[in-house]
Amino acid sequence: MFEMIFENEKGLRLTFGAGTPYTITEFSGLNPPKATINTDESPLIDGGTFNSSKAQMRSMLIAFAVEYDAEASRLNVYKIVQPKKPIRMYFKSDLLDIFIDGYVEDVDPTWWAKKQTISLSILCPSPYFKSAQEIINELKATNPAFHFAFASTDERELKFGVIESLASVLVENNGAVEAGLIFEIYARDTVTGITIANAETSEFMAINFTMEAGDLITITTAQGSKSITLLRNGQETNIFNYLGMNSTWLMLPVGGAVFSYAVDAGSDTDLEITIKHYDLFEGV
C-alpha cells in the first residue's frame, strides 16, 4: 500500500486513497531518471571516450479516475494543481517516505467519459526524490552539569549544562545518491578563518572571514544552488568571494562521511556548526 499527496505553494492538498473521490489508474515517471552520456569520437580509435554524464529532468504522468461528484471534484483539482505553478508530491510506502518538487505542465480531463479521468503532467527539474524529513547533525554537544534530585544553597552561578564542541561528527547518507549539504555556522564570539573538512578524503571548504558574536554563516553545496551567505544584525550578505583557495564544495557520499572543523584565530568552542541534508533516491 502507498499514500500519495499533491501540495501546491499555498498549502492546499490533493489526496488519493480511501475516503477520497480519486483513484489512480496510471503512473509513469517513478523509475530512476534517464542519463545523458557525453562522449568524444576519434577517427584513429575504436569506439569513443567518455567525458561526462548527467541525470535528465524527471517527467511524471499521473492519471486518475473521479469516482463521484465529477464536476465538484474536477474543479477541486483545478484549484490545487495549476499549469505552470510549482507542486510538491509526497509519496509514502512501507519502505519509503519521500517527496519531490516539480512544475505542472498540463491538466487534461475527459469530460464525456462514462467515468471521468484526469491526467496530470509534471516536470521535475531536480530528478531525485528527497527524504520527507531533513536530517540534522551538530558539531557541538551539551553535557549536563548536575543531576536530579537537586538542591543547593550555593549563591554562585549554577551551571545547568556545558556546551562543548565536538572534534568531528559522522553524517550518514542512507539514500542512493550523493547529497548536497547545508552548513550553518553560528559564532558566540569573534572567530577568524573557518575550515570544514571531510576527515576521510581531506577535501575541505575554507572561509577566510572574521565572524563576530551573533553572526550566522550558511553554506549550501547542492548542485544548482551553491551559496555562502552571512546573517549579521538581521541583514543577509553574499560572502561567496571569501571562499578559500583550493576549496571543494563538500558533498555527502552514499553511506556517509566524517566532518571536522578548525579555526585560524579564536576558539573553536565559540562556534556551533549544524549540518543539514536530505537523503536522495533515484526512484520508487
C-alpha positions as CSV (number, residue, x, y, z in Angstrom):
1,M,0.0,0.0,0.0
2,F,1.1,3.6,-0.6
3,E,-0.1,7.1,0.1
4,M,0.3,10.0,-2.3
5,I,-0.5,13.7,-1.8
6,F,0.0,16.7,-4.0
7,E,0.6,20.1,-2.3
8,N,0.7,23.5,-4.0
9,E,2.5,26.6,-2.9
10,K,-0.5,27.8,-0.9
11,G,-0.5,24.6,1.1
12,L,-3.7,23.2,-0.5
13,R,-3.6,19.4,-0.8
14,L,-5.0,16.8,-3.2
15,T,-5.1,13.4,-1.5
16,F,-5.5,10.0,-3.1
17,G,-6.8,6.9,-1.4
18,A,-9.6,5.6,0.7
19,G,-12.3,8.3,1.5
20,T,-11.4,10.5,-1.5
21,P,-13.1,10.7,-4.9
22,Y,-9.8,10.0,-6.7
23,T,-8.4,6.6,-7.8
24,I,-5.1,6.3,-9.5
25,T,-5.2,4.4,-12.8
26,E,-1.8,5.1,-14.3
27,F,1.5,6.5,-13.0
28,S,4.7,6.8,-15.0
29,G,8.0,8.5,-14.1
30,L,8.7,6.9,-10.8
31,N,11.6,5.0,-12.2
32,P,15.2,6.2,-11.9
33,P,15.8,9.2,-14.3
34,K,17.4,8.7,-17.7
35,A,21.1,9.8,-18.1
36,T,22.8,11.9,-20.8
37,I,26.3,10.5,-21.6
38,N,28.7,12.9,-23.2
39,T,31.5,11.3,-25.3
40,D,34.1,12.1,-28.0
41,E,34.9,10.0,-31.0
42,S,38.2,9.8,-32.7
43,P,38.9,8.7,-36.3
44,L,42.0,6.8,-35.0
45,I,40.5,4.6,-32.3
46,D,37.6,2.2,-32.0
47,G,34.5,3.5,-30.1
48,G,34.8,6.7,-28.2
49,T,35.9,8.4,-25.0
50,F,33.7,9.1,-22.0
51,N,33.7,12.8,-21.0
52,S,30.8,13.2,-18.5
53,S,27.3,12.2,-17.6
54,K,24.2,13.8,-16.0
55,A,20.8,12.8,-15.0
56,Q,17.9,14.2,-17.0
57,M,14.9,16.1,-15.6
58,R,12.1,13.8,-14.4
59,S,8.8,13.8,-16.3
60,M,5.8,12.3,-14.5
61,L,2.4,11.4,-15.8
62,I,-0.4,10.6,-13.4
63,A,-3.9,9.6,-14.5
64,F,-6.7,9.1,-12.0
65,A,-10.5,8.4,-12.1
66,V,-13.0,10.6,-10.5
67,E,-15.3,8.2,-8.6
68,Y,-18.1,10.6,-7.6
69,D,-19.2,14.3,-7.7
70,A,-17.4,14.6,-11.0
71,E,-17.8,18.4,-11.6
72,A,-17.0,19.4,-8.0
73,S,-14.1,17.0,-7.8
74,R,-12.7,18.2,-11.1
75,L,-12.9,21.9,-10.1
76,N,-11.1,21.0,-6.9
77,V,-8.3,19.5,-8.9
78,Y,-8.1,22.8,-10.9
79,K,-7.8,24.8,-7.7
80,I,-4.9,22.8,-6.4
81,V,-2.9,21.6,-9.5
82,Q,-2.5,24.6,-11.8
83,P,-0.4,24.7,-15.0
84,K,3.0,26.4,-14.8
85,K,2.8,26.5,-11.0
86,P,5.0,24.6,-8.5
87,I,3.7,21.4,-7.0
88,R,5.1,19.0,-4.4
89,M,4.3,15.3,-4.4
90,Y,4.6,13.3,-1.2
91,F,4.9,9.5,-1.5
92,K,4.8,7.1,1.4
93,S,5.1,3.3,1.3
94,D,6.2,0.6,3.8
95,L,9.9,1.4,2.9
96,L,9.9,5.0,1.7
97,D,8.7,8.4,3.0
98,I,9.8,10.9,0.3
99,F,8.8,13.9,-1.7
100,I,9.7,15.6,-5.0
101,D,9.2,19.2,-6.3
102,G,8.1,19.9,-9.8
103,Y,6.0,22.2,-12.0
104,V,2.7,21.4,-13.6
105,E,2.8,21.1,-17.4
106,D,-0.7,20.0,-18.2
107,V,-4.1,19.1,-16.6
108,D,-6.2,17.1,-19.0
109,P,-9.7,15.8,-18.1
110,T,-12.0,13.6,-20.1
111,W,-15.3,15.3,-19.7
112,W,-17.6,12.9,-21.5
113,A,-16.2,9.5,-20.5
114,K,-18.6,7.2,-18.6
115,K,-16.1,7.5,-15.7
116,Q,-14.3,10.8,-15.8
117,T,-10.5,10.7,-15.7
118,I,-7.9,13.4,-15.3
119,S,-4.3,13.3,-16.4
120,L,-1.5,15.4,-14.9
121,S,1.8,16.1,-16.5
122,I,4.6,17.2,-14.1
123,L,8.2,18.2,-14.8
124,C,10.8,18.0,-12.0
125,P,14.0,20.0,-12.8
126,S,15.8,18.1,-10.0
127,P,15.1,14.4,-10.7
128,Y,15.7,13.0,-7.2
129,F,13.2,12.2,-4.5
130,K,14.1,13.6,-1.1
131,S,13.5,12.1,2.4
132,A,10.4,13.6,4.0
133,Q,12.4,14.7,7.0
134,E,15.5,16.9,6.8
135,I,18.4,15.2,8.6
136,I,20.3,17.3,11.1
137,N,23.8,16.7,12.7
138,E,25.7,19.1,15.0
139,L,29.3,19.7,15.7
140,K,28.6,20.5,19.4
141,A,27.3,18.7,22.5
142,T,25.6,19.9,25.7
143,N,26.8,17.9,28.7
144,P,24.7,18.1,31.9
145,A,26.3,19.8,34.9
146,F,24.0,18.4,37.6
147,H,21.6,15.6,38.2
148,F,18.2,15.4,39.9
149,A,17.3,15.1,42.7
150,F,18.9,18.5,43.2
151,A,19.1,21.1,46.0
152,S,21.7,23.9,46.5
153,T,22.3,26.8,48.8
154,D,25.3,27.9,46.8
155,E,25.0,31.6,45.9
156,R,27.3,31.3,42.9
157,E,26.1,30.9,39.4
158,L,24.7,27.4,38.8
159,K,25.6,25.6,35.5
160,F,22.7,23.5,34.1
161,G,24.8,22.3,31.2
162,V,28.1,22.9,29.4
163,I,28.2,23.3,25.6
164,E,31.3,21.6,24.2
165,S,32.4,21.5,20.6
166,L,32.9,18.1,19.0
167,A,36.1,17.4,17.1
168,S,34.1,15.5,14.4
169,V,30.7,14.1,13.6
170,L,29.6,11.2,11.4
171,V,26.9,12.2,8.9
172,E,25.1,9.2,7.5
173,N,23.6,9.1,4.0
174,N,21.0,6.3,3.7
175,G,19.9,7.4,0.3
176,A,21.0,6.2,-3.1
177,V,22.6,9.4,-4.4
178,E,25.4,11.7,-3.3
179,A,23.6,14.6,-1.5
180,G,24.3,18.3,-1.1
181,L,24.8,19.8,2.3
182,I,23.8,22.9,4.3
183,F,26.3,24.1,6.9
184,E,25.0,26.6,9.4
185,I,27.9,28.2,11.4
186,Y,27.0,30.3,14.4
187,A,29.6,32.3,16.4
188,R,29.3,33.0,20.1
189,D,32.5,35.2,20.0
190,T,35.0,36.5,17.4
191,V,36.5,33.8,15.3
192,T,38.6,34.1,12.2
193,G,39.1,31.7,9.3
194,I,36.9,28.6,9.4
195,T,37.8,25.3,7.7
196,I,35.3,22.4,7.4
197,A,36.9,19.1,6.2
198,N,35.9,15.6,5.1
199,A,38.1,13.7,7.5
200,E,38.3,10.7,5.2
201,T,39.1,12.4,1.9
202,S,40.9,15.5,3.2
203,E,38.6,17.7,1.0
204,F,37.8,21.0,2.7
205,M,36.0,24.3,2.5
206,A,37.8,27.3,3.9
207,I,36.0,30.6,4.6
208,N,38.5,33.4,5.1
209,F,36.3,35.7,7.1
210,T,36.1,37.1,10.6
211,M,32.9,36.3,12.4
212,E,31.6,38.4,15.2
213,A,29.4,37.3,18.1
214,G,25.9,36.5,16.8
215,D,26.9,36.0,13.2
216,L,25.5,33.1,11.2
217,I,27.1,31.9,8.0
218,T,25.1,29.5,5.8
219,I,26.8,27.4,3.2
220,T,24.8,25.4,0.6
221,T,26.7,22.9,-1.6
222,A,23.8,21.3,-3.6
223,Q,24.2,21.4,-7.3
224,G,22.4,24.4,-8.9
225,S,22.1,26.3,-5.6
226,K,25.6,26.8,-4.3
227,S,25.9,29.8,-2.0
228,I,27.6,31.3,1.0
229,T,25.7,34.0,3.0
230,L,26.3,35.9,6.2
231,L,23.4,37.0,8.5
232,R,24.6,39.9,10.8
233,N,22.2,42.1,12.7
234,G,19.3,40.9,10.7
235,Q,20.9,41.7,7.3
236,E,21.9,39.0,4.9
237,T,25.0,39.4,2.7
238,N,26.6,37.3,0.0
239,I,30.2,36.4,1.1
240,F,30.9,33.9,-1.8
241,N,34.1,35.8,-2.5
242,Y,35.6,34.7,0.9
243,L,35.8,31.1,-0.2
244,G,39.4,30.0,0.2
245,M,41.7,28.7,-2.5
246,N,41.6,25.0,-3.3
247,S,38.3,24.6,-1.5
248,T,35.9,21.9,-2.6
249,W,32.1,22.1,-2.4
250,L,31.7,19.3,0.1
251,M,29.1,16.7,-0.7
252,L,27.8,13.7,1.3
253,P,28.6,10.4,-0.4
254,V,26.3,7.4,-0.2
255,G,26.9,5.8,3.2
256,G,28.1,8.9,4.9
257,A,31.3,10.8,5.9
258,V,33.0,12.2,8.9
259,F,33.3,16.0,9.0
260,S,35.6,18.1,11.3
261,Y,36.4,21.8,11.6
262,A,39.2,24.2,12.7
263,V,39.7,27.9,13.1
264,D,42.7,30.2,12.3
265,A,42.2,32.5,15.3
266,G,39.9,32.5,18.2
267,S,38.4,29.4,20.0
268,D,36.8,26.6,18.1
269,T,34.4,26.2,21.1
270,D,32.9,29.6,20.1
271,L,31.4,28.0,17.0
272,E,28.3,25.9,16.7
273,I,28.1,24.1,13.3
274,T,24.9,22.4,12.2
275,I,25.0,20.1,9.1
276,K,21.7,19.5,7.3
277,H,20.8,17.4,4.3
278,Y,18.1,15.2,2.7
279,D,18.7,11.6,1.7
280,L,18.1,11.4,-2.1
281,F,16.5,8.5,-4.0
282,E,16.5,7.8,-7.8
283,G,13.1,6.1,-8.0
284,V,10.2,4.4,-6.2
